[in-house]
Amino acid sequence: MSYEEPGSPDRYAGIAPGTRLVIVRHGEAVSNAEDTLGGHDTCKGLTEHGRQQVAALADRLKRTGELDGAAALYSSILRRAVETAEILAPALGGLEIRSTCSLCERHVGEADGMTWAEFEETYGREVPGVDDDRVVVPGAESWRGFLDRADAALVEVMRSHPEQLVVVAGHGGLVGASVIRFLGIPGNGAAFRGFADNSSMTEWWFTGRRFWFVRYNDAAHLDKEAWGAGHGLRLPPPSWVGYETEDTEA
């Protein structure tokens, strides 16, 4: 699928009005806990804490029925997303899981399995708006390439289920890509800063002309108030959240 620039009248042609999309970020992954890049070769799935996070979401969905009637459940092929979908499936009517690489986190190529410290020491830090088309790591995706692929995958999922609710067990990058592309944030999202909690829900509703941003980072099921004192499952954001490089003049 070719990507149409924001503002193109054909960009989201074929998505039926009333189609809903809910992206669930996977629970805490082993790669999150170990601060590594968990790609196709080294993803070790969810931690026990991560499984508890997704189970809390599944319990919430059973209790509230807020995603009742979901027509399809998708996931990426990465183990942490597949395990998330497996925990959620019973709360969604036992839907079959449809796994596809098009919904994966950004492909990391030869950096697969590196710690983030090793990555930065080897490849440096990308500069938003400057390195968007550069393939920083051999075998990886550029930032723009990832956004294009993620956007196309989400659009295809919605086109395949007109006027229905679709749930995707995915990744933080997929959530961010949806915000950048569906809202048409310029500069490949250089001005956007966001962080989706593990097992959080981000929801979109297509009106026929544009996307209605229903909710972002809905993770109320992780809070202590929802589970009693001492049972909060929300983790603090990683150290890189809020990190900003100083602007430099050319």
C-alpha positions as CSV (number, residue, x, y, z in Angstrom):
1,M,0.0,0.0,0.0
2,S,1.4,3.4,-0.9
3,Y,1.2,6.0,1.8
4,E,-0.8,9.2,1.1
5,E,0.4,12.4,2.7
6,P,-1.7,13.9,5.5
7,G,-4.6,15.9,3.9
8,S,-4.9,13.7,0.9
9,P,-8.6,12.9,0.2
10,D,-7.7,9.3,-0.7
11,R,-5.6,8.7,2.4
12,Y,-8.3,6.7,4.3
13,A,-10.6,5.9,1.5
14,G,-12.4,2.6,2.1
15,I,-12.6,2.8,5.9
16,A,-16.3,2.7,6.7
17,P,-17.8,5.4,9.0
18,G,-18.3,4.0,12.5
19,T,-15.3,1.6,12.4
20,R,-13.5,1.5,15.8
21,L,-9.9,0.6,16.5
22,V,-8.5,-0.1,20.0
23,I,-4.7,-0.6,20.3
24,V,-3.6,-2.3,23.5
25,R,0.1,-1.9,24.3
26,H,1.5,-5.3,25.5
27,G,2.2,-5.8,29.2
28,E,5.6,-5.3,30.7
29,A,8.1,-7.3,28.5
30,V,11.3,-9.0,29.5
31,S,13.0,-6.6,27.1
32,N,11.5,-3.7,29.0
33,A,12.7,-5.0,32.4
34,E,16.2,-5.7,30.9
35,D,16.3,-2.4,29.0
36,T,17.1,-4.2,25.7
37,L,15.8,-4.0,22.1
38,G,13.6,-7.0,21.8
39,G,13.2,-7.7,18.1
40,H,12.2,-10.7,16.1
41,D,15.1,-12.8,17.3
42,T,15.4,-11.9,21.0
43,C,11.9,-11.0,22.3
44,K,11.3,-13.2,25.4
45,G,7.7,-12.3,25.9
46,L,6.1,-10.9,29.1
47,T,7.4,-10.8,32.6
48,E,5.1,-12.1,35.4
49,H,4.3,-8.5,36.2
50,G,3.4,-7.9,32.6
51,R,1.0,-10.9,32.6
52,Q,-0.6,-9.5,35.7
53,Q,-1.1,-6.2,34.0
54,V,-2.8,-7.7,31.0
55,A,-4.9,-10.0,33.2
56,A,-6.1,-6.9,35.1
57,L,-7.2,-5.4,31.8
58,A,-9.0,-8.6,30.8
59,D,-10.8,-8.6,34.2
60,R,-11.8,-5.0,33.6
61,L,-13.2,-5.8,30.2
62,K,-15.2,-8.7,31.5
63,R,-16.6,-6.5,34.3
64,T,-17.4,-3.4,32.1
65,G,-18.2,-5.0,28.8
66,E,-16.6,-1.9,27.1
67,L,-15.2,-3.9,24.2
68,D,-18.1,-6.3,23.9
69,G,-18.9,-7.2,20.3
70,A,-15.3,-6.9,19.1
71,A,-15.2,-8.5,15.6
72,A,-11.4,-9.3,15.4
73,L,-8.3,-9.5,17.5
74,Y,-4.9,-8.9,15.9
75,S,-1.4,-8.9,17.2
76,S,2.1,-8.5,15.9
77,I,4.2,-11.6,15.7
78,L,6.5,-10.5,18.5
79,R,6.1,-12.8,21.5
80,R,5.2,-10.1,24.0
81,A,2.3,-9.0,21.8
82,V,1.1,-12.5,21.1
83,E,1.1,-13.4,24.8
84,T,-0.9,-10.2,25.5
85,A,-3.5,-11.2,22.9
86,E,-3.7,-14.7,24.3
87,I,-4.6,-13.3,27.8
88,L,-7.1,-10.9,26.3
89,A,-8.9,-13.3,23.9
90,P,-11.2,-14.9,26.5
91,A,-12.4,-11.5,27.6
92,L,-13.2,-10.7,23.9
93,G,-15.4,-13.7,23.3
94,G,-12.6,-16.2,22.5
95,L,-11.7,-14.4,19.3
96,E,-9.0,-16.1,17.1
97,I,-5.7,-14.2,17.1
98,R,-4.5,-12.9,13.7
99,S,-0.8,-12.3,13.9
100,T,1.1,-10.2,11.4
101,C,4.5,-8.6,11.2
102,S,3.0,-5.5,9.7
103,L,1.9,-4.6,13.3
104,C,5.3,-5.1,14.8
105,E,7.3,-2.6,16.7
106,R,9.9,-0.7,14.7
107,H,12.3,-3.2,13.2
108,V,15.7,-2.9,14.8
109,G,17.9,-5.0,12.5
110,E,21.4,-5.8,13.8
111,A,20.6,-4.0,17.1
112,D,18.3,-6.8,18.1
113,G,19.1,-7.8,21.6
114,M,21.4,-4.9,22.4
115,T,20.9,-2.9,25.6
116,W,19.8,0.7,25.0
117,A,23.1,1.9,26.4
118,E,25.0,-0.3,23.9
119,F,22.7,1.0,21.1
120,E,23.5,4.6,21.8
121,E,27.2,4.0,22.2
122,T,27.3,2.2,18.8
123,Y,24.8,4.2,16.7
124,G,24.1,7.4,18.7
125,R,20.7,9.0,19.2
126,E,18.4,9.9,16.4
127,V,17.4,13.6,16.0
128,P,13.7,14.0,15.2
129,G,13.1,15.9,12.0
130,V,16.7,15.3,10.9
131,D,17.2,11.5,10.8
132,D,13.7,10.5,9.8
133,D,14.8,8.9,6.5
134,R,18.1,7.5,7.6
135,V,18.4,3.8,8.3
136,V,20.5,4.1,11.5
137,V,21.1,0.4,12.0
138,P,21.8,-2.2,9.2
139,G,18.6,-4.2,8.5
140,A,16.4,-1.8,10.5
141,E,13.7,0.7,9.4
142,S,14.0,4.4,9.1
143,W,11.6,6.4,11.3
144,R,9.5,7.5,8.4
145,G,9.6,4.0,7.0
146,F,8.2,2.6,10.3
147,L,5.4,5.3,10.4
148,D,4.4,4.5,6.9
149,R,4.3,0.7,7.5
150,A,2.4,1.0,10.8
151,D,-0.1,3.5,9.4
152,A,-0.8,1.2,6.3
153,A,-1.2,-1.8,8.6
154,L,-3.7,-0.1,10.9
155,V,-5.7,1.3,7.9
156,E,-5.8,-2.2,6.3
157,V,-7.1,-3.7,9.5
158,M,-9.9,-1.1,9.7
159,R,-10.8,-1.4,6.0
160,S,-11.2,-5.2,6.6
161,H,-13.8,-4.7,9.3
162,P,-16.3,-2.0,8.2
163,E,-18.5,-0.5,11.0
164,Q,-17.0,-3.0,13.5
165,L,-14.7,-2.9,16.5
166,V,-11.2,-4.2,16.0
167,V,-8.7,-4.8,18.8
168,V,-4.9,-4.9,18.2
169,A,-2.4,-6.2,20.7
170,G,0.6,-4.1,19.8
171,H,3.4,-1.8,20.9
172,G,4.1,1.6,22.1
173,G,5.6,2.5,18.8
174,L,2.3,1.5,17.1
175,V,0.3,3.7,19.4
176,G,2.6,6.6,18.7
177,A,2.4,6.0,15.0
178,S,-1.4,6.1,15.1
179,V,-1.3,9.5,16.9
180,I,1.2,11.0,14.4
181,R,-0.5,9.7,11.3
182,F,-4.2,9.8,12.2
183,L,-3.9,13.3,13.5
184,G,-1.6,14.4,10.7
185,I,1.1,15.8,13.0
186,P,3.7,17.4,10.7
187,G,7.4,16.6,10.5
188,N,6.8,12.9,11.2
189,G,5.7,13.7,14.7
190,A,8.9,15.6,15.7
191,A,6.8,17.8,18.1
192,F,4.9,14.9,19.6
193,R,5.9,13.4,22.9
194,G,3.9,10.6,24.5
195,F,4.3,7.4,26.5
196,A,1.7,4.6,26.6
197,D,1.7,2.5,29.7
198,N,1.9,-1.3,29.5
199,S,-1.6,-2.8,28.9
200,S,-3.1,0.6,28.2
201,M,-5.8,1.2,25.6
202,T,-5.8,3.8,22.9
203,E,-9.0,4.1,20.9
204,W,-10.0,5.6,17.5
205,W,-13.3,5.9,15.8
206,F,-13.5,6.8,12.1
207,T,-16.3,9.3,11.4
208,G,-16.2,9.0,7.6
209,R,-14.1,12.2,7.2
210,R,-11.6,12.0,10.0
211,F,-10.5,10.1,13.1
212,W,-12.2,10.8,16.5
213,F,-9.5,10.4,19.2
214,V,-11.6,8.6,21.8
215,R,-9.0,7.9,24.4
216,Y,-5.2,7.6,24.9
217,N,-3.2,5.6,27.4
218,D,-6.3,4.4,29.3
219,A,-4.7,2.2,32.0
220,A,-7.1,2.8,35.0
221,H,-7.0,-0.9,35.7
222,L,-3.4,-0.6,36.8
223,D,-4.1,1.9,39.6
224,K,-4.1,1.0,43.3
225,E,-7.6,2.3,43.7
226,A,-8.9,-0.3,41.3
227,W,-7.3,-3.2,43.0
228,G,-6.9,-2.3,46.7
229,A,-3.9,-0.9,48.6
230,G,-0.6,-2.5,47.7
231,H,-1.8,-4.0,44.4
232,G,-1.0,-1.2,42.0
233,L,0.4,-2.5,38.7
234,R,1.4,0.7,37.1
235,L,5.2,1.0,36.6
236,P,7.1,4.3,36.5
237,P,8.0,5.5,33.0
238,P,11.5,4.6,31.8
239,S,14.3,7.2,32.2
240,W,14.2,8.1,28.5
241,V,10.7,9.6,28.8
242,G,11.0,13.3,28.8
243,Y,14.6,13.2,27.6
244,E,15.3,16.1,25.2
245,T,18.4,16.8,23.1
246,E,19.5,20.4,22.9
247,D,18.6,22.0,19.6
248,T,21.7,22.8,17.6
249,E,22.0,25.3,14.7
250,A,23.4,24.1,11.4
